Amino acid sequence: MHAPAKSTDSKVADILRRKNLSITDSRRKILALFVASADALTHSDIERKAGEKIDRVTVYRTLQAFVEKGIIHTIPTADNAILYALCRDCQEGHHHDDHVHFVCSNCNATICLDDIVSPRIELPEGYRAESTQVVIHGVCRNCAG
């Protein structure tokens, strides 16, 4: 028999405790958005979905804390915006987000394809990579339907 699935609130509290962050209403609400979403979120998505009780500065500071603690990672976009997505196995100060990101040209969703690892690229002597971003553009399974 399987153990009952953890509630979103329980998952959120567990993540915040494991990352040594105090559990505030704002952090709980913002992290719950990531736990519930399969897609990456923009700052404005988060503001809109979190409701009017959380101001823009609190959202920004919360996102920065989550990135620093390895809870979420950033995904740069072609128009220099930043998307945020839940990390799968990152640590404070060291992200393991070397997976492929997929951008749907139909619905504009950005999805982390955690099981597809970015290829290792040999750089010329004297260059040192710090991260590799692979973004694939196409039509997602929901839109291809």
C-alpha positions as CSV (number, residue, x, y, z in Angstrom):
1,M,0.0,0.0,0.0
2,H,1.3,3.4,-0.9
3,A,1.7,6.2,1.6
4,P,-0.7,9.1,1.0
5,A,0.6,11.8,-1.3
6,K,1.9,14.9,0.6
7,S,-0.2,18.0,0.3
8,T,1.2,21.0,-1.4
9,D,1.4,22.8,1.9
10,S,3.3,20.0,3.5
11,K,5.8,19.8,0.5
12,V,6.3,23.6,0.7
13,A,7.0,23.5,4.4
14,D,9.4,20.6,4.0
15,I,11.4,22.4,1.2
16,L,11.6,25.6,3.3
17,R,12.8,23.7,6.4
18,R,15.4,21.7,4.4
19,K,16.8,24.9,2.9
20,N,16.9,26.6,6.4
21,L,14.4,29.4,5.4
22,S,11.8,30.7,7.8
23,I,8.3,29.8,6.8
24,T,6.5,33.0,6.0
25,D,3.1,33.4,4.3
26,S,4.8,35.0,1.3
27,R,7.4,32.3,0.9
28,R,4.7,29.6,1.4
29,K,2.4,31.1,-1.2
30,I,5.1,31.7,-3.8
31,L,6.7,28.3,-3.4
32,A,3.3,26.6,-3.7
33,L,3.0,28.2,-7.2
34,F,6.2,26.5,-8.3
35,V,5.2,23.1,-6.7
36,A,1.8,23.2,-8.5
37,S,3.2,24.4,-11.9
38,A,4.7,22.2,-14.6
39,D,5.8,25.4,-16.5
40,A,8.4,28.0,-15.7
41,L,7.0,31.3,-14.3
42,T,7.8,34.9,-14.9
43,H,8.0,37.5,-12.1
44,S,4.7,39.0,-13.3
45,D,3.1,35.5,-13.4
46,I,4.0,35.1,-9.8
47,E,2.7,38.5,-8.8
48,R,-0.5,37.9,-10.6
49,K,-1.1,34.4,-9.2
50,A,0.1,35.3,-5.7
51,G,-2.6,38.0,-5.4
52,E,-2.5,41.6,-4.2
53,K,-1.3,40.7,-0.7
54,I,2.3,40.3,-1.8
55,D,4.1,43.4,-3.1
56,R,6.6,43.4,-6.0
57,V,9.7,43.8,-3.7
58,T,8.7,40.9,-1.5
59,V,8.3,38.7,-4.6
60,Y,11.7,39.8,-5.9
61,R,13.4,39.1,-2.6
62,T,11.7,35.8,-2.2
63,L,12.8,34.7,-5.7
64,Q,16.4,35.8,-5.0
65,A,16.4,33.8,-1.8
66,F,14.9,30.7,-3.5
67,V,17.6,30.9,-6.3
68,E,20.4,31.3,-3.7
69,K,19.2,28.4,-1.7
70,G,18.8,26.1,-4.7
71,I,15.0,25.9,-4.6
72,I,14.4,27.5,-8.0
73,H,16.6,28.2,-11.0
74,T,16.6,30.9,-13.7
75,I,16.0,30.4,-17.4
76,P,17.1,33.3,-19.6
77,T,14.9,34.0,-22.6
78,A,15.6,35.4,-26.1
79,D,14.1,38.8,-25.1
80,N,16.4,39.1,-21.9
81,A,13.5,38.3,-19.6
82,I,14.0,35.7,-16.8
83,L,11.8,32.7,-16.1
84,Y,12.0,30.8,-12.9
85,A,11.4,27.0,-12.4
86,L,11.6,24.6,-9.5
87,C,14.9,22.9,-9.0
88,R,15.0,19.1,-8.8
89,D,18.2,18.5,-7.0
90,C,20.1,21.7,-6.5
91,Q,22.1,22.8,-3.4
92,E,22.7,26.3,-2.0
93,G,25.2,28.1,-4.2
94,H,25.4,25.2,-6.7
95,H,22.7,24.6,-9.3
96,H,22.4,21.3,-11.2
97,D,20.1,22.7,-13.8
98,D,22.0,21.3,-16.8
99,H,18.8,20.0,-18.3
100,V,17.1,21.0,-21.5
101,H,14.4,23.7,-21.5
102,F,11.5,23.4,-24.1
103,V,9.6,26.5,-25.2
104,C,6.3,25.9,-27.0
105,S,5.8,28.2,-30.0
106,N,2.1,27.7,-29.7
107,C,1.2,28.3,-26.0
108,N,4.6,29.9,-25.0
109,A,5.0,27.6,-22.0
110,T,8.6,26.9,-20.9
111,I,9.1,23.4,-19.6
112,C,12.1,21.9,-17.8
113,L,12.9,18.5,-19.4
114,D,14.8,17.2,-16.4
115,D,15.6,13.9,-17.9
116,I,17.4,15.3,-20.9
117,V,20.9,16.6,-19.9
118,S,22.6,19.4,-21.8
119,P,25.5,18.1,-23.8
120,R,29.0,18.6,-22.6
121,I,30.7,21.1,-24.9
122,E,34.5,21.2,-25.3
123,L,35.7,24.8,-25.2
124,P,39.0,26.1,-26.5
125,E,41.9,26.3,-24.1
126,G,41.6,29.1,-21.7
127,Y,37.8,29.1,-21.5
128,R,35.9,27.7,-18.6
129,A,32.1,27.1,-18.7
130,E,30.0,27.9,-15.7
131,S,26.7,26.8,-17.1
132,T,25.2,25.6,-20.3
133,Q,21.7,26.6,-21.4
134,V,20.0,24.5,-24.1
135,V,16.6,25.7,-25.2
136,I,14.5,23.8,-27.7
137,H,11.7,25.6,-29.5
138,G,8.8,23.6,-30.9
139,V,5.3,22.5,-30.0
140,C,4.6,20.9,-26.6
141,R,2.6,17.7,-26.2
142,N,-0.5,19.6,-25.0
143,C,-0.6,21.7,-28.1
144,A,0.4,18.9,-30.5
145,G,-2.4,16.9,-29.0
